[in-house]
Amino acid sequence: MSEMMQVFKQNRWFTLILALTGCWVVLAMIAPILAPHDPLTTNFAHVLQPPSAEYPLGTDQLGRCILSRLLYGARTSLLLTFMMTGIVFVLGVTIGMISGFARGVTDTILMRLTDTLMAFPGLIFAIAVVGMLGPGLFNTVVALSVVWWAKYARLARGLVISLQQKEYVAAAAFGGARWSQILIRTILPNMISPLIVMAMMDVGGMMLSISGLSFLGLGAQPPEPEWGAMLNEGRRYLQTAPWLLIYPGLAIFGTVMIFNLLGDSLRDVLDPKKEIK
């Protein structure tokens, strides 16, 4: 534990990225306090106004405050992304651990299902699922989760098979531990680091997928503030009111970049081969 704390202290880049991520999450959580206007209130007297003192980022085609909608949209986008990350992490790791530990017919069936899902382009498959379930944020998360868990299952299976050869796993089995205890108490703690790194590096991709489906009209529905939906609403005003596209686009770009950098730096911190000086 002390060695890990030393690594965290030495990695200033990771500390900086983690602080930026924390600040952005806090801003999203306190959006009702920071937002200068109600994000759903229309005001046709202030339609498509450029940035001003009253509306720092301008207004949209219905006179709604862009800044307020961005702040509330951050809550929606981050909440959906974290919810989806949790779902695919738990589902994929559970299936992968069971498959790798059980082997035999169970492993064959689960891995063939995994291979089938991974053979399809993820976003295309998600669009098909949302098309069957109907548009909406909940259905978007369900559709993307159906696709995204497969690679977590594949990674977890490989880690379980590798760790089964370790002496401490054999010792736990000879000690009379049940298979569920071996998986949860012995194997899982020793395989969690690469899984966490994968999950963190996937946050950006998940957010892009959610925003992409909302941009296509399959995710968030009007008047709910969501970055992808805001891009969809503003694309018709690219020449007359470019701020409708610029600010949501920058929000998506910045958030995805921060989480990608966080995942990359977290991988360096949790690298077991990293030497501690």
Residue, then its C-alpha position, 0 to 999 in steps of 0.5 A: m500500500s505504501e509503495m502504491m501511494q509513493v507511485f501516486k505521489q510521483n506521478r504528477w501528471f496522473t494527479l493533475i488529470l485526476a483533479l481535472t476530472g474531479c472538477w468536471v464531475v463536481l461541476a456537473m453535480i452542482a449544475p442547478i447552482l451554477a446554471p444562470h437560467d432554467p435549461l428548459t424555459t423557452n424565451f422567444a424574445h431572445v432567440l439565437q442571441p450571441p454570447s452576452a452578459e446575460y447569456p454567456l454562451g448565447t441562446d438556441q433556436l427557442g431562446r434557451c440558455i446554452l450554458s445552462r443546457l450544457l451544465y445540465g447536459a453534463r449531468t445527463s451525459l456523465l450519469l449515463t456514461f458511468m451507469m453504462t460503465g458499471i453495467v458492462f463492467v459487472l456483466g462482462v467480468t462476471i460472465g468472463m470469470i464464470s467462463g474462464f473458471a468453469r471451462g468445458v461446455t459453459d466456456t464454449i457457449l459463453m465465448r461463442l456468444t461473446d465472439t458473435l457480439m464482437a463480430f458486429p460493429g458496435l454502434i450499428f448493432a446498438i442502433a438496431v437494438v434501439g430501433m427495436l426498443g424505441p428511442g430514449l436514454f434508458n433504451t440507449v444505455v441498454a442497447l450499448s450495454v448489450v454490445w459493450w460487455a463482450k470485450y470485458a468478458r473476453l479479458a476477464r476470461g483470459l485473466v482467470i485462466s492465467l491466474q488459475q495456474k498460480e500457487y495461491v489459487a491452488a492453495a485456496a482450492f486445497g484449503g476447501a474454499r468453494w469456487s465462488q470464494i476462490l473467484i471473489r476473494t482470491i482471483l478477482p483482487n489480482m485481476i481488477s487493475p487491468l479491468i479498471v484501466m480498460a473501463m476508465m479508457d472506455v468512458g470516452g468511447m461510451m460517451l461518444s456512442i451515447s452522444g452519437l445515438s442522441f445526435l441521430g435522434l435515438g437517445a435523448q428526446p427534446p427538450e431534455p438537455e444532452w450534448g449529442a441532442m444539442l448538436n443535432e438541434g444546432r446543425r441547421y444553424l451552422q452558418t447563422a448561429p455557430w455557437l449552437l454547435i461549437y460549445p456542445g462539441l467542445a464539451i464532448f471533445g474536452t470530456v472525452m479527452i480528459f477521460n482518455l488521458l485519465g485512463d492512459s495515466l492510470r494504466d501507468v500508475l497501476d502497471p505492476k512492472k513499473e519500478i518505484k524509485 
